[in-house]
Amino acid sequence: MKVARTAAGPTLEILVDLATRFYVAGQSQVEIARALGLDASTVSRYLKRARDEGIVRVEIHRPRSLHGALALELATAFGLKKAVVVGGAPGPDANFAVARAAADYVNSQLLNGMRLGLSWGRMLSAAIHELPMGTVSGLDVSLLHGGIGRGGPGIQGHELARHLASLHPRSRVHYLHAPVLVDSADIKAAMLRDGSIRAALESAASSQVALVGIGTTDDSAPLIRDHHISPRDRKRLLDAGAVGDVSTRFFDAAGEPVHILDDRLIAIEWNQLKAIPLVIGMAAGLEKRAAILGALRSGCLDVFVTDESTARAVLKAART
């Protein structure tokens, strides 16, 4: 294949093609030169031009250090297989660092053909969008609970599952075509008689690894903020002591399940979640301290990824 050039030099399409091959596909300059019928020196010159013209922008992110001693203390306190704690001050940068650390850990655990269960939420979305492309193949991705009709773009389970599967060749998604919370126990019973919904939940329960965030019962929680849980149901949860949820299974400050909404939830059961061999949770922010503490006490998490400030706050709260 010969590359066409104008009298003024390479076209925009050529520069984009070369930049994509080099920076995204990982081809060497020699490989690109052979494929496009160019000299290697020409490829190098065109790549420089792509940077000069703003087609390629290089950003360098200084990695945050991992706080090993604090992670060990957190893991020991709550019987975790592993904790990952990102050092540094709290804030948006810390949340991003937690997402990247979670993505790194998740990526290290993926195997060809692995069965993977997904929850949904902002932190989980950030982590999944930090995963690299194509490290394994043939993932079998399932949703741990139903979806919501309203919510921020990019945080819903089916979106995250589709994106994760797109990163890994020959992966597939078991979509759960159901809301997470229905209006009555009779509606739930009727929906569970549907073969596709039942099969999707069975697939989720057979996951080898589950990726979950930790939700709260505060006003800012998507389930509360976007009115998926009514004021009446929220009051019932709070009256029963609920402080947070994992995959829409609620728990109190001691980590004990709160069953108030269970007869209307379309989600895998508590015992099924706990039976998954590796449940990786991720959350950050002092506002989530009570929910995180409850989740850690519940015994449903095997690995937890957070930031330094949150880890210290959770350990302090556990001692009081």
C-alpha positions in Angstrom: 0.0 0.0 0.0 1.5 3.3 -1.1 0.5 6.5 0.8 -0.7 9.4 -1.3 0.7 12.8 -0.5 -0.1 16.3 -1.6 2.4 18.7 -2.8 2.3 20.4 0.6 3.0 17.1 2.4 1.0 14.4 4.1 -2.8 14.7 4.3 -4.6 14.9 7.6 -5.9 11.4 7.1 -2.4 10.1 6.7 -1.2 11.7 9.9 -4.2 10.3 11.8 -3.6 6.9 10.3 0.1 6.9 11.3 -0.5 8.2 14.8 -3.2 5.6 15.4 -0.9 2.8 14.2 2.0 4.0 16.4 0.3 5.2 19.6 -2.8 3.1 19.7 -2.0 -0.2 17.9 1.6 -0.2 19.1 3.2 -0.8 15.6 6.8 0.1 15.3 7.9 2.8 12.9 9.6 0.1 10.7 6.4 -1.9 10.6 4.4 1.2 9.6 7.0 2.1 6.9 6.7 -1.4 5.4 2.9 -1.4 5.5 2.6 2.0 3.9 5.5 2.0 1.5 7.4 4.8 3.3 10.9 5.3 4.6 11.3 4.9 8.3 12.7 8.4 8.5 9.5 9.7 6.8 7.3 7.9 9.3 9.3 9.5 12.1 9.0 13.0 10.6 5.2 12.5 10.1 4.7 11.4 13.7 6.6 14.5 14.8 4.3 16.6 12.6 1.2 14.9 14.1 2.4 16.0 17.5 3.3 19.5 16.3 -0.2 20.0 14.8 -2.0 18.8 17.9 -3.3 15.6 16.4 -1.4 13.7 19.1 -1.3 15.1 22.6 1.0 13.5 25.2 0.0 13.7 28.9 2.3 12.5 31.7 0.5 11.5 34.9 2.7 11.2 37.9 1.6 7.9 39.6 0.5 8.1 43.2 2.3 5.9 45.6 0.6 2.9 47.1 0.5 3.0 50.9 1.6 -0.6 51.7 1.6 -0.4 55.5 -1.9 1.1 55.6 -3.2 -1.4 53.1 -2.0 -4.3 55.2 -3.6 -2.7 58.3 -6.9 -2.4 56.5 -6.8 -5.9 55.1 -5.9 -7.4 58.5 -8.6 -5.4 60.3 -11.4 -6.7 58.1 -10.1 -10.1 57.0 -9.6 -9.1 53.4 -7.5 -11.1 50.9 -5.9 -7.8 49.9 -6.3 -4.0 50.2 -4.9 -1.4 47.9 -4.5 2.1 49.3 -3.5 5.1 47.2 -1.4 7.7 49.0 -1.9 11.4 48.7 -4.4 14.1 49.7 -8.2 13.6 49.3 -10.1 15.2 46.4 -10.9 14.5 42.7 -7.3 13.5 41.9 -7.5 10.9 44.7 -10.7 9.5 43.2 -9.1 9.2 39.8 -6.0 7.6 41.4 -8.2 5.0 43.1 -9.9 4.3 39.8 -6.6 3.7 38.1 -5.3 1.6 40.9 -8.5 -0.5 40.8 -8.1 -0.9 37.1 -4.5 -2.0 37.5 -5.5 -4.6 40.1 -8.5 -5.9 38.1 -6.4 -6.2 34.9 -3.8 -8.3 36.9 -6.6 -10.8 37.8 -8.2 -11.2 34.4 -7.8 -14.6 32.6 -8.9 -15.8 29.2 -12.5 -17.0 29.4 -13.1 -15.6 32.9 -16.7 -15.2 34.1 -17.0 -11.6 35.4 -19.9 -10.0 37.3 -20.5 -6.2 37.2 -22.4 -3.8 39.4 -22.6 -0.1 38.3 -21.8 3.3 39.6 -19.4 6.3 39.2 -16.2 4.8 40.7 -16.7 1.5 38.9 -17.3 3.3 35.7 -14.1 5.3 36.1 -12.1 2.2 36.8 -13.5 0.2 33.9 -12.7 3.1 31.6 -9.1 2.9 32.8 -8.6 -0.7 31.7 -6.2 -1.3 28.8 -7.4 -2.9 25.6 -7.0 -6.6 24.8 -5.0 -8.1 27.6 -7.2 -11.3 27.6 -10.0 -12.7 25.5 -13.3 -14.5 25.7 -14.6 -12.8 28.9 -18.1 -13.8 29.9 -19.6 -10.6 31.5 -22.8 -10.6 33.5 -24.8 -8.0 35.5 -25.2 -8.5 39.2 -28.5 -6.6 39.3 -31.0 -4.8 37.2 -30.7 -1.3 35.8 -32.3 2.1 36.3 -34.4 4.2 34.0 -32.5 7.4 34.8 -29.0 8.1 35.8 -25.7 9.8 34.7 -24.4 8.7 31.4 -21.8 6.0 31.4 -22.4 4.5 34.9 -25.2 2.0 34.1 -24.3 -1.7 34.2 -25.2 -2.5 30.6 -23.0 0.4 29.4 -20.1 -0.7 31.5 -20.5 -4.4 30.5 -20.6 -3.4 26.8 -17.4 -1.3 27.2 -15.5 -3.9 29.1 -16.4 -6.6 26.6 -15.3 -4.3 23.7 -11.8 -4.2 25.2 -11.3 -7.9 25.0 -11.8 -10.0 21.8 -14.5 -12.6 21.6 -16.1 -11.5 24.9 -19.8 -11.6 25.4 -22.4 -10.0 27.7 -25.3 -11.6 29.5 -27.7 -8.6 29.6 -30.2 -8.4 32.4 -33.3 -6.8 30.9 -35.0 -5.8 34.1 -35.1 -2.8 36.5 -33.3 -3.2 39.8 -36.4 -2.4 41.9 -40.0 -3.1 40.9 -43.2 -2.0 42.5 -44.3 -5.2 44.2 -43.3 -8.7 45.1 -45.8 -10.1 42.6 -44.1 -8.2 39.8 -40.7 -9.5 40.9 -42.1 -13.1 41.0 -43.5 -12.7 37.5 -40.3 -11.3 36.1 -38.3 -14.1 37.6 -40.5 -16.6 35.7 -39.0 -15.1 32.5 -36.3 -17.5 31.2 -33.9 -14.8 30.0 -34.0 -12.9 33.3 -33.6 -16.0 35.3 -30.7 -17.1 33.1 -29.0 -13.7 33.4 -29.1 -13.9 37.2 -27.8 -17.5 37.2 -24.9 -16.4 35.0 -24.1 -13.5 37.4 -24.2 -15.9 40.4 -21.6 -18.1 38.7 -19.1 -15.3 38.3 -15.5 -16.0 39.2 -14.8 -12.3 39.9 -17.2 -9.5 40.7 -16.5 -5.8 40.4 -18.6 -3.6 42.7 -18.8 -0.1 44.1 -20.2 0.9 47.5 -23.4 3.0 47.6 -24.7 5.1 50.4 -28.2 6.1 51.5 -27.4 9.8 51.3 -29.1 12.4 49.1 -26.2 12.2 46.6 -26.6 8.5 45.9 -27.9 7.9 42.4 -30.6 5.5 43.7 -31.9 8.3 46.0 -31.1 11.4 43.9 -32.7 10.1 40.8 -35.8 8.8 42.7 -35.3 5.1 42.0 -36.0 4.6 45.7 -39.0 6.5 46.9 -38.9 8.7 50.0 -41.1 6.2 51.8 -38.8 3.3 51.0 -35.7 5.3 51.9 -37.3 6.1 55.3 -37.9 2.4 55.8 -34.3 1.6 55.0 -33.0 4.3 57.3 -35.4 3.2 60.1 -33.9 -0.3 59.7 -30.4 1.1 60.1 -29.3 0.9 56.5 -26.0 2.8 55.8 -25.2 1.6 52.3 -25.4 -1.1 49.6 -23.3 -3.4 47.5 -25.0 -4.4 44.2 -28.3 -2.9 45.7 -28.1 -5.3 48.7 -28.4 -3.1 51.7 -26.6 -3.5 55.1 -26.4 -1.7 58.4 -23.4 -0.2 60.3 -22.5 -3.7 61.6 -22.5 -5.2 58.1 -25.8 -7.1 58.7 -28.1 -7.3 55.7 -31.2 -5.1 55.7 -33.9 -7.0 53.9 -36.6 -4.3 53.7 -36.6 -4.2 49.8 -35.5 -7.7 49.1 -38.9 -8.9 47.9 -38.8 -6.3 45.1 -35.1 -6.4 44.1 -33.9 -8.0 40.8 -30.4 -8.9 41.9 -28.3 -11.8 43.0 -28.8 -12.7 46.6 -26.5 -11.9 49.5 -25.3 -15.5 49.8 -24.7 -15.7 46.1 -22.6 -12.5 46.1 -20.5 -13.8 49.1 -20.0 -17.1 47.2 -18.2 -15.5 44.3 -14.5 -16.3 44.8 -13.2 -12.8 44.3 -15.3 -9.7 45.0 -13.3 -6.5 44.3 -14.8 -3.4 45.8 -13.7 0.2 45.2 -14.8 3.4 46.8 -13.3 6.7 48.0 -14.4 9.8 49.9 -15.0 10.6 53.6 -18.7 10.9 52.8 -18.8 7.2 52.2 -17.0 6.3 55.5 -20.1 4.7 57.1 -21.1 2.8 54.0 -17.6 1.5 53.5 -17.2 0.4 57.1 -20.5 -1.5 56.8 -19.5 -3.1 53.6 -16.2 -4.2 55.0 -17.9 -5.6 58.1 -20.5 -7.5 55.9 -17.9 -10.0 54.7 -18.9 -9.6 51.1 -15.7 -8.1 49.9 -12.4 -9.9 49.3 -10.4 -7.0 47.9 -10.9 -3.3 48.6 -9.3 -0.3 46.8 -9.5 3.2 48.3 -7.4 6.3 49.1 -5.3 7.0 52.1 -7.7 9.5 53.8 -10.7 7.2 53.5 -8.7 4.2 54.7 -7.6 6.1 57.8 -11.1 7.4 58.5 -12.6 3.9 58.2 -10.0 2.4 60.5 -10.6 5.2 63.1 -14.4 4.7 62.9 -13.9 0.9 63.4 -12.0 1.5 66.6 -14.7 3.7 68.2 
